Amino acid sequence: MVLDWKLGGVALGFVFFIALMLVKPVGVSTQFVVADGIIANALVDGVIYQTEAGQWTSDNAYLAQSARRVAQPMNYDFLFVLAMALGAGLSAWLRGGIGAQERQMPATWRANFGAAPWKRYGLAFAGGFIVLFAARLADGCTSGHMMSGMSQTAISGFIFAAGVFATAIPTALILYKKEA
């Protein structure tokens, strides 16, 4: 079963619209900080603690911003991130599993980088890490800045989207020099 990318884009836009109308704008990079805080608090007792005034905080400035969410992680945002992971797994399973994805590796990828699956997974991980690092550095994420920002007609969302495409298109042209 192959889903047309345009239909997938419309479906993604619809999900963002529904989330914005019914709950709140979508943004997920903060949930990686929450996950870090949960792990840190499990390993070192007292990383996240409650003040006398009842506020959650941390001596770590990075975790202090999300201390309440770390202390009470079962919220809309955290469940949304878990649902994204489950949805990705379900999608891979419905397409025949990860092995099927390796057999269906795009010809353009093979022409430029070879057929080694580890290379594709490694570069996807590295690219995701860079995007996540930059998103946290900018105090936001691609879904928050671009998808939710544009759906709220925020100027910053449109500027961010223009920057993403102004960077992504030349990068793709450099990386994918060979045609399939």
Rosetta silent file (secondary structure, phi, psi, omega in degrees, C-alpha in Angstrom):
SEQUENCE: MVLDWKLGGVALGFVFFIALMLVKPVGVSTQFVVADGIIANALVDGVIYQTEAGQWTSDNAYLAQSARRVAQPMNYDFLFVLAMALGAGLSAWLRGGIGAQERQMPATWRANFGAAPWKRYGLAFAGGFIVLFAARLADGCTSGHMMSGMSQTAISGFIFAAGVFATAIPTALILYKKEA
SCORE:     score description
SCORE:     0.000 S_00000001
   1 L     0.000  115.016 -179.808    0.000    0.000    0.000 S_00000001
   2 L  -110.149  126.144 -179.830    1.657    3.227   -1.157 S_00000001
   3 L   -96.936  127.941  177.466    0.276    6.525    0.045 S_00000001
   4 L   -61.738  134.734 -176.677    0.684    9.495   -2.269 S_00000001
   5 H   -62.066  -29.859  179.555    2.836   12.142   -0.559 S_00000001
   6 H   -69.283  -40.135  176.888    0.306   14.858   -1.427 S_00000001
   7 H   -64.910  -40.112  177.177   -2.473   12.955    0.332 S_00000001
   8 H   -62.384  -39.451  177.956   -0.143   12.449    3.308 S_00000001
   9 H   -64.082  -42.206  178.224    0.570   16.197    3.388 S_00000001
  10 H   -65.092  -41.203  179.161   -3.126   17.037    3.396 S_00000001
  11 H   -63.405  -42.239  178.346   -3.723   14.465    6.159 S_00000001
  12 H   -63.121  -44.188  177.103   -0.879   15.952    8.241 S_00000001
  13 H   -59.840  -40.094  179.147   -2.274   19.448    7.752 S_00000001
  14 H   -63.419  -43.569  179.383   -5.714   18.214    8.819 S_00000001
  15 H   -62.194  -43.962  178.209   -4.285   16.660   12.012 S_00000001
  16 H   -63.203  -41.160  179.207   -2.475   19.906   12.867 S_00000001
  17 H   -62.006  -47.004  179.645   -5.634   21.914   12.201 S_00000001
  18 H   -61.749  -44.664  179.377   -7.741   19.640   14.448 S_00000001
  19 H   -60.943  -42.800 -179.693   -5.085   19.742   17.196 S_00000001
  20 H   -65.023  -42.190 -178.126   -4.934   23.530   16.993 S_00000001
  21 H   -73.604  -39.462 -173.974   -8.718   23.929   17.093 S_00000001
  22 H   -92.090  -32.453 -173.611   -9.461   21.333   19.774 S_00000001
  23 L  -122.368  -77.696 -178.657   -6.432   21.357   22.055 S_00000001
  24 L  -173.121  170.647  177.499   -3.502   23.678   21.365 S_00000001
  25 L   -60.529  147.891 -177.924   -0.682   24.255   18.882 S_00000001
  26 L   -89.828  135.173  173.091    1.560   21.238   18.341 S_00000001
  27 L  -158.947  133.720 -171.144    5.206   21.314   19.380 S_00000001
  28 L  -123.446  -13.116 -173.745    7.195   18.301   20.447 S_00000001
  29 L   -64.457  -28.884  177.994   10.876   19.114   21.010 S_00000001
  30 H   -61.285  -27.930 -177.901   10.236   20.057   24.655 S_00000001
  31 H   -68.752  -20.768  173.453    9.189   16.468   25.263 S_00000001
  32 H   -71.355  -34.893  174.486   12.780   15.349   24.643 S_00000001
  33 H   -65.874  -41.943  178.136   13.792   17.620   27.539 S_00000001
  34 H   -60.747  -44.964  178.351   11.015   16.041   29.596 S_00000001
  35 H   -61.656  -42.173  175.855   12.323   12.566   28.736 S_00000001
  36 H   -57.766  -45.639 -179.000   15.858   13.677   29.721 S_00000001
  37 H   -63.705  -40.119  178.351   14.493   14.979   33.017 S_00000001
  38 H   -62.151  -45.190  179.388   12.586   11.761   33.734 S_00000001
  39 H   -65.319  -46.435 -179.539   15.724    9.706   33.120 S_00000001
  40 H   -61.777  -41.899 -179.417   17.946   12.077   35.131 S_00000001
  41 H   -68.487  -31.053  177.299   15.477   12.129   38.030 S_00000001
  42 H   -72.078  -34.129 -178.255   15.269    8.329   38.002 S_00000001
  43 H   -83.135  -36.009 -178.349   19.067    8.015   38.112 S_00000001
  44 L  -127.565  108.092 -177.878   19.782   10.836   40.579 S_00000001
  45 L   -62.138  134.255  175.475   17.139   11.451   43.206 S_00000001
  46 L    92.182    8.055  175.924   16.197   15.101   43.639 S_00000001
  47 L   -62.817  -41.002  174.480   17.126   16.426   40.190 S_00000001
  48 E  -111.143  128.937 -179.212   13.539   17.670   40.015 S_00000001
  49 E  -144.693  164.643 -178.109   12.053   18.825   43.309 S_00000001
  50 E  -102.008  134.016  178.315    9.179   20.860   44.681 S_00000001
  51 L   -77.981  173.396  177.886    9.770   24.185   46.411 S_00000001
  52 L   -63.261  -27.179  178.871    8.020   25.251   49.611 S_00000001
  53 L   -81.100   -0.990  177.776    5.634   27.266   47.428 S_00000001
  54 L    87.934    6.813  178.781    4.677   24.045   45.632 S_00000001
  55 L   -87.472  140.740  175.710    6.462   24.888   42.354 S_00000001
  56 E   -83.929  138.022  179.612    8.465   22.209   40.554 S_00000001
  57 E  -153.933 -177.949  177.674   12.054   23.179   39.743 S_00000001
  58 E  -151.907  153.122  174.202   15.595   21.913   39.294 S_00000001
  59 L   -74.124  -18.141  175.925   19.081   23.203   40.027 S_00000001
  60 L   -83.857  116.038 -175.309   19.791   22.431   36.374 S_00000001
  61 H   -59.713  -34.579 -179.359   18.661   25.529   34.449 S_00000001
  62 H   -66.481  -42.389 -179.511   17.862   23.481   31.353 S_00000001
  63 H   -79.899  -24.011 -177.878   15.571   21.112   33.273 S_00000001
  64 H   -61.168  -34.135 -179.966   14.094   23.853   35.485 S_00000001
  65 L   -63.183  -29.422 -176.635   12.120   25.228   32.526 S_00000001
  66 L  -116.792   19.151 -173.814   10.288   21.917   32.137 S_00000001
  67 H   -57.587  -42.649 -179.954   10.364   20.720   35.756 S_00000001
  68 H   -61.608  -42.299  179.755    6.568   20.623   36.145 S_00000001
  69 H   -67.589  -32.973  177.273    6.237   18.538   33.004 S_00000001
  70 H   -67.651  -42.492 -178.655    8.994   16.188   34.206 S_00000001
  71 H   -68.766  -31.945 -178.808    7.242   15.736   37.555 S_00000001
  72 L  -131.016   73.253 -170.655    3.868   15.165   35.855 S_00000001
  73 L   -75.020  -17.662 -176.795    4.712   13.794   32.387 S_00000001
  74 L   -80.286   80.402  178.987    1.357   12.276   31.452 S_00000001
  75 L  -130.706  179.106 -176.757   -0.005   15.260   29.567 S_00000001
  76 H   -55.234  -47.055 -175.864   -1.197   15.963   26.043 S_00000001
  77 H   -62.770  -46.209 -178.074    2.279   16.748   24.676 S_00000001
  78 H   -65.656  -42.433  178.282    3.956   13.641   26.053 S_00000001
  79 H   -65.719  -34.297  177.579    1.133   11.388   24.884 S_00000001
  80 H   -62.839  -43.014  178.678    1.272   13.066   21.447 S_00000001
  81 H   -65.416  -42.212  176.990    4.989   12.188   21.130 S_00000001
  82 H   -62.078  -40.487  178.593    4.310    8.583   22.193 S_00000001
  83 H   -64.768  -35.380  177.342    1.487    8.421   19.631 S_00000001
  84 H   -62.689  -44.621  179.551    3.866    9.697   16.938 S_00000001
  85 H   -64.281  -43.478  178.310    6.316    6.878   17.702 S_00000001
  86 H   -64.565  -39.369  177.958    3.521    4.310   17.732 S_00000001
  87 H   -63.587  -40.608  177.564    2.149    5.717   14.462 S_00000001
  88 H   -64.347  -42.553  177.654    5.566    5.459   12.810 S_00000001
  89 H   -63.450  -42.248  177.684    5.880    1.863   14.002 S_00000001
  90 H   -62.992  -42.061  178.504    2.392    1.042   12.749 S_00000001
  91 H   -60.956  -45.506  178.234    3.180    2.618    9.388 S_00000001
  92 H   -62.413  -42.174 -179.132    6.376    0.554    9.035 S_00000001
  93 H   -64.215  -43.685 -179.659    4.509   -2.607   10.031 S_00000001
  94 H   -65.607  -24.593  178.803    1.693   -1.942    7.529 S_00000001
  95 L   -90.245    8.390  175.864    4.292   -1.477    4.786 S_00000001
  96 L   103.116    9.577  178.517    5.783   -4.905    5.517 S_00000001
  97 L    90.913  173.536 -176.826    8.237   -4.098    8.306 S_00000001
  98 H   -65.066  -38.053  178.571   11.646   -2.474    8.326 S_00000001
  99 H   -57.759  -37.578  178.768   13.154   -5.158    6.076 S_00000001
 100 H   -66.157  -35.950  178.654   10.595   -4.255    3.402 S_00000001
 101 H   -64.478  -38.617  178.887   11.660   -0.619    3.648 S_00000001
 102 H   -64.011  -39.252  179.148   15.276   -1.633    2.990 S_00000001
 103 H   -70.050  -25.308 -179.228   14.219   -3.535   -0.129 S_00000001
 104 L   -98.442   22.626 -178.867   12.221   -0.491   -1.263 S_00000001
 105 L   -57.640  131.598 -177.640   15.134    1.930   -0.810 S_00000001
 106 L   -57.226  141.234 -178.832   14.735    4.764   -3.327 S_00000001
 107 H   -61.453  -35.419  179.339   16.872    4.444   -6.451 S_00000001
 108 H   -63.441  -39.995  176.833   18.132    8.034   -6.046 S_00000001
 109 H   -62.133  -48.940 -179.379   19.451    7.156   -2.572 S_00000001
 110 H   -58.036  -41.926 -177.866   21.187    4.037   -3.910 S_00000001
 111 H   -64.734  -33.451 -176.060   22.774    6.005   -6.773 S_00000001
 112 H   -94.055  -32.087 -172.325   24.217    8.609   -4.405 S_00000001
 113 H  -127.889   -4.917 -178.044   25.016    6.684   -1.235 S_00000001
 114 L    92.514 -177.550 -173.805   24.866    2.945   -1.991 S_00000001
 115 L  -103.027    6.154 -177.555   22.571    0.242   -0.725 S_00000001
 116 L   -70.376  116.108 -179.678   23.872   -0.131    2.851 S_00000001
 117 H   -62.703  -35.383 -178.537   20.873    0.231    5.207 S_00000001
 118 H   -60.301  -34.024 -179.953   23.121    1.166    8.153 S_00000001
 119 H   -67.891  -41.208  179.704   24.293    4.235    6.233 S_00000001
 120 H   -66.097  -45.147  178.165   20.732    5.362    5.622 S_00000001
 121 H   -64.589  -41.707 -179.989   19.714    4.833    9.234 S_00000001
 122 H   -62.965  -44.843  179.432   22.898    6.504   10.482 S_00000001
 123 H   -70.002  -34.707  176.086   22.466    9.575    8.301 S_00000001
 124 H   -64.466  -42.122  178.280   18.766    9.813    9.185 S_00000001
 125 H   -64.016  -46.352 -179.687   19.696    9.683   12.881 S_00000001
 126 H   -61.225  -43.979  178.296   22.463   12.286   12.433 S_00000001
 127 H   -62.898  -42.869  177.586   20.124   14.593   10.505 S_00000001
 128 H   -63.056  -39.399  178.197   17.422   14.195   13.140 S_00000001
 129 H   -62.786  -44.894 -179.616   19.933   14.924   15.894 S_00000001
 130 H   -62.410  -44.800  179.388   21.085   18.119   14.161 S_00000001
 131 H   -62.329  -45.148 -179.456   17.491   19.284   13.632 S_00000001
 132 H   -65.332  -42.354  178.624   16.556   18.537   17.246 S_00000001
 133 H   -60.865  -47.088 -179.967   19.699   20.225   18.607 S_00000001
 134 H   -65.364  -37.631  179.201   19.074   23.320   16.506 S_00000001
 135 H   -63.079  -44.381  179.413   15.397   23.345   17.436 S_00000001
 136 H   -68.053  -35.233  177.548   16.188   23.326   21.140 S_00000001
 137 H   -62.725  -35.418  179.704   18.853   25.979   20.582 S_00000001
 138 L   -87.624    4.491  178.944   16.170   28.141   18.944 S_00000001
 139 L    62.282   43.512  178.329   13.771   27.381   21.831 S_00000001
 140 L  -175.101 -162.580  178.375   11.280   25.590   19.648 S_00000001
 141 L  -149.991  169.583 -177.532   10.933   22.904   17.035 S_00000001
 142 H   -61.459  -40.009  179.852   10.054   22.490   13.394 S_00000001
 143 H   -69.505  -37.369  179.188    6.496   21.462   14.151 S_00000001
 144 H   -71.317  -45.906 -177.619    6.044   24.347   16.567 S_00000001
 145 H   -72.420  -48.881 -171.795    7.695   27.004   14.430 S_00000001
 146 H   -90.018  -60.333 -173.595    6.555   25.963   10.977 S_00000001
 147 H   -65.951  -55.421 -179.446    3.444   23.790   11.155 S_00000001
 148 H   -72.037  -39.221 -179.640    1.731   25.339   14.151 S_00000001
 149 H   -61.468  -45.387 -179.789    3.197   28.783   13.536 S_00000001
 150 H   -68.674  -36.332 -179.635    2.000   28.946    9.938 S_00000001
 151 H   -68.413  -19.359  175.676   -1.432   27.586   10.817 S_00000001
 152 L   -97.767    8.146 -177.421   -1.748   30.486   13.285 S_00000001
 153 L    54.648   38.401  176.551   -0.499   32.883   10.577 S_00000001
 154 L   -79.752  130.667  179.262    2.505   33.845   12.705 S_00000001
 155 H   -56.099  -41.584 -178.933    5.081   35.823   10.714 S_00000001
 156 H   -60.534  -34.663  177.270    7.864   33.910   12.491 S_00000001
 157 H   -64.381  -41.931  178.965    6.401   30.617   11.198 S_00000001
 158 H   -69.304  -38.548  177.560    6.526   31.821    7.602 S_00000001
 159 H   -65.023  -43.546  178.397   10.063   33.183    8.041 S_00000001
 160 H   -61.298  -45.694  179.814   11.163   29.891    9.593 S_00000001
 161 H   -60.562  -42.680  177.967    9.567   27.909    6.739 S_00000001
 162 H   -61.246  -40.962  177.687   11.310   30.104    4.155 S_00000001
 163 H   -64.754  -40.332  178.587   14.618   29.495    5.950 S_00000001
 164 H   -60.892  -49.375 -178.140   14.029   25.755    6.037 S_00000001
 165 H   -70.254  -34.799  178.146   13.357   25.562    2.312 S_00000001
 166 H   -65.707  -24.546  176.751   16.157   28.011    1.464 S_00000001
 167 H   -91.968  -42.614 -173.970   18.515   25.617    3.256 S_00000001
 168 H   -68.068  -40.573 -176.816   16.950   22.268    2.335 S_00000001
 169 H   -64.894  -50.980  177.200   16.728   22.750   -1.427 S_00000001
 170 H   -62.824  -36.132  178.388   20.415   23.610   -2.003 S_00000001
 171 H   -61.992  -44.932  178.400   21.450   20.886    0.450 S_00000001
 172 H   -63.307  -40.238  179.043   19.406   18.292   -1.451 S_00000001
 173 H   -64.184  -35.203  178.134   20.851   19.474   -4.765 S_00000001
 174 H   -73.174  -45.695 -176.174   24.391   19.081   -3.369 S_00000001
 175 H   -72.424  -36.377 -175.445   23.786   15.688   -1.726 S_00000001
 176 L  -107.626   64.972 -178.692   21.742   14.132   -4.525 S_00000001
 177 L   -72.561  -35.425 -177.015   23.881   14.951   -7.559 S_00000001
 178 L   -86.768  136.933  175.225   23.289   11.619   -9.307 S_00000001
 179 L   -84.413  155.437  178.759   19.949   10.849  -10.918 S_00000001
 180 L   -80.507    0.000    0.000   18.426    7.402  -10.495 S_00000001
